[in-house]
Amino acid sequence: MSAFSNKTTKRPLSFQLYSCQVDRRRVVAWSFLIMGACWCSFFSVASAALVPRAPHGLVWESPIASGSLYYTEVERLLASYESAVAQRLHIGERGKVALKINTRGGPGLSTPLQLIRAVVEALELRGYPRASILIVDYSAHDLREAGVMPPLSQATAEFEGCPVIALNSEQYYDSEWFYDSPLPPALQQEPQLIAAERRSQQLAAGAQGRKSYLPKPLIFEVDFWINLAVGADDPALGVDGVLANATLWNVSNSRRFLINQATASAAVAEIAAIPELEERLVLNFVSLERYQFIAGPYFNSIYTRSEPRLWMSSDPVALDRLLYDRMNAMRLLEGFPEIEPMPKQLPFAASLGLGELDRDRIRIVPVPLPASGVRVQLAPEPAAPPAAEIPEPQSWLRRMTPW
């Protein structure tokens, strides 16, 4: 079985009772009272430090206006979330926030730059200076290709005043915080040929190869983080979407999981359930400005489609389920087989309590734009089946607008 490990687990409080010439029953009673008060105080502070999340199964959907800069769409979606949780996002004790973006698919299939700008501006309005808004992804090369990280000729790695963190620089992983999975690649290749004198070295290398280190900034440095995912087909994952961007493309040594769908799916669900990583992931955004339904994960314009829709939810499973349904509808429309069976990371993650998988339990709430700002309207979804159901491919195709 896989495991999550950190060697430095410490209890925040400890007490010792010493013998003395007094009524011991009274001392013990007072000690337990004090201990209980301290523990209650500690847990109340810990819980207060976490930003609340919206209920599972709730997805907000905004139309994207033609030529939109995303500012109005993002602000209205965030206002809907803040209304649902009865709390406005604001700067917290740690004073930083992070945006996990996805540039893996190349410039044509990355998190839209304008969506990044819009979320950054919304966070500025809530008290975060740009210098405290971290933009995070795995590959420095991909970040530069997507226009997020500046060229090597520039000394400062930032995007319009926001620090950019490339996790593959190996500066942002902690050796004591890792996901451990029994998949040592070195020990899976011709084990009968490993000489006896090399076995100990191979075992040590294999033990190291089983570890995928977790990103320190998202665990220790931020009040919360937001996932700006992209939807794409992937041969190992089925759907490279919200869950994958928050997990595999956040940890080191993740390519070892892409051998087959079973190992990749298990890793996605288990990493997503790590409490220290999951508890500060507050919101997930998916723009359908561009998504790819086959031939992924790298950008192929032939199989890329666009819809003027922006989704936001605290539930990563629900968003990936919606992406899965969308991609299958397009595959059928274009004469390709559906992604079958359903990617296993979705039921795995749902079984761990990370979100809703049942389509009937996912509720899409429309968030309209101001009347003066709407230049592209989403056609209404059919009344039955439920409002979030994917329209018939023919009517859907007529509504799509190339970007």
C-alpha angles and dihedrals in degrees: 000000000000121000142194114225140188119168097203102064105154131184110232095218135033132176135195127195119211126200117249140155098276138093101294094198090059092047092050092047093050091045092055091047091051092044091051092048092049093048092048089050092048095050093045090053092046093050092044089056092061120085112234121248129218120252119281116264094030114122124176118209127197128184115239112230118228109272089007123177088203094234097116094039094051094044093051092046092051090047089054091052092047090051091050094052094036092231133098119227109252140161112285141195096293094046097215138093131190137213114206106205132181122233096153095110095056131250093312095053107035133112104290111259091223091055089054090050092049094051091046091053092047090053090048089056087055095055106273115127114218092250088064096049107092121202110206135190136141108247125054089198093054091045090055093045090053093050096247100107118048123240120282089255089072115078097207119071103212142126112222092325098323118112113245118214120200105196094202089069083082091226095107104054126091118217091217096054114065147130111243119207126170096240107113104171094200092058094049095062115086098322092182091064096056108114118231094242091054096046096091091050091049091049091052091048089047092052090053091045091058092063125092110187121222125233110260097205093060093048105037110017111045136068088219141331135226125216116222101189135182126215117234141148115252127185093219100037101032089215120034098198143112100336094045093049091052094048124018094033089049101055136064124253093023098144090077088072094059094077090101140345096260096059093041093049094048092050093049094052096043095047090046089056096054100119098216091054099037101045095069097044098103107165141015125205126196120183116201089201084112132002132156122226101188141008092042164168091064121058118277113170093203091067098036121107135186135213127175093240135117120193127198129181144146086226113084094181093057092050093050089049090054090048090049091053093046093050093047091051090054093046091054091046091054094045099256125128118259122257099267134213101025110262105272095225088073098060090035092055092043090052088055091056096253097128151319121298100170107099092215090059096052112094122195114205114198115226107197124208122237110281093246093053101048113101097150119044125198112235111243117265116242115273093230130061095039121296095259094056116121112256122241108285094242095055091040092054092052090055097050118104123202115240 
